[in-house]
Amino acid sequence: MPVAFFTYIAVFVAGCATPPGAIAAKPVTDNRFAELDCSLLISERDKKVTILALLSDAQSERYRADAISVAFTGMTQSMINSPKEREGKISELKGEVDALNMQVLQKQCSIGLGQ
């Protein structure tokens, strides 16, 4: 019985979507935002934060659906339809928001860090 339980948990964890909070930011290694002035930095950051919030909500929903699905069927939706592309985009956006926030701080823009 314990072996079956641990096998079940391993399948669940391996097949589940990653919660958005557990997705690490992909560092921005270039200076793509360095030439932007403060208003453009803030505008670009706000756009990316909005997109990140939408993708994170969708990822959270997938994570919750996986938890429910495995309870009833033993399989997750993510085992069938991989959310890896969305997870990659979330990671990329997190890195870009971090890079934009860093530029806002370095340029001492008058509008604070909203996100």
Disulfide bonds with the S-S distance in Angstrom:
Cys38-Cys109 2.16
